[in-house]
Amino acid sequence: MRELEINGKTGRSKICIGEKMSNLSKYLVDSPAIVITDENVARHYQQYFPDCERIVLETGEAIKTLDTVRELYERLMGLAADRSVCLIGIGGGIVCDITGFTASTYLRGVRFGYVPTTLLAQVDASVGGKTGVNFSGYKNMIGVFSQPEFVICDPEILMTLPEVELAAGFAEVIKHAAIADAGYFSFLEKNTGNGLEMSLEILEKIIYESVAIKAAIVGRDETEKGERRKLNFGHTFGHAVEKTTGLPHGMAVSIGMMTAAKLSTAKGMLDVADVDRIENLLARFSLPTRLDFDADRVMDAMARDKKREGDHIHFVLLSAIGKAVIAPITLTELSAVLGSNLD
């Protein structure tokens, strides 16, 4: 097992890569716990849950709302949960986000930790202290920054995930390499020749390297005033695609990364050869790189993005693989580029 730490203004978070889900109980010393999970995870992994109260949610993006948070508040009050309680989110990114937001606002904040059960959650949603829910169809519009006390990343539970779930996680893995570490990007190219078929050892290394990149960036800019915005590479456009087409998050981020890479080339920042490398690596994991879309609907969604300030959006571009640049791009400029579909 390897550990990383984030020491932020909103708390200290210990991230344990290679830890077993079955060891969760040792992180709950001297604290009553309540597990928050979903139906699928409970069905497959409840034998590893600690002996405590459990709240089982339905599945899917539709539950990531204030209505679900209200239901959780009512359940917690019904269980007489006080400020000594520790909420444990066991599941994918949706469960982690809901658990973190609920814990951060119930009684003005109680302890919480995560056991992410998807690759996407292990390398992204569970790390960094962003919590939140969707509102009126827009992703993560309501939330707070608050660090989980601990995150247990057990690679073994990922080996039985459907390929589409693994692929979604690799979109975030490739993002981390593209924005911060050219050597890591090359490692992915050399060690993932068969796409999603890899050893547990390689998978654990990939999780560690990705979490290390995100943890370092969050440690320098916890509340996204500057450098942390680089983690949004592919997400501004990707979230708009996700909302308007219903494409799953990882797939939409893949399209968003290709759009940002091509926009970087159009602005004279990134070599075409690097765009090709990004496209080839995404395709290796069965991630989409091209998509027909309604430019007007996508622009409307981006105009409502959290990263918008006035008439521009903080857009993440690349000057090279491993080097991200945050550039203010006007909505008019984006509209003109998207109108050409970046061919």
Helices and strands as residue ranges (DSSP letters): E 2-8, E 11-17, G 21-27, E 33-38, H 39-45, G 46-48, E 53-57, G 61-63, H 66-78, E 86-91, H 93-105, G 106-108, E 111-116, H 119-120, I 121-125, E 130-135, E 138-145, E 150-153, G 155-158, H 163-180, H 182-191, H 200-220, G 227-232, H 235-245, H 249-266, H 272-284, H 295-303, E 308-309, E 312-320, E 323-330, H 331-339
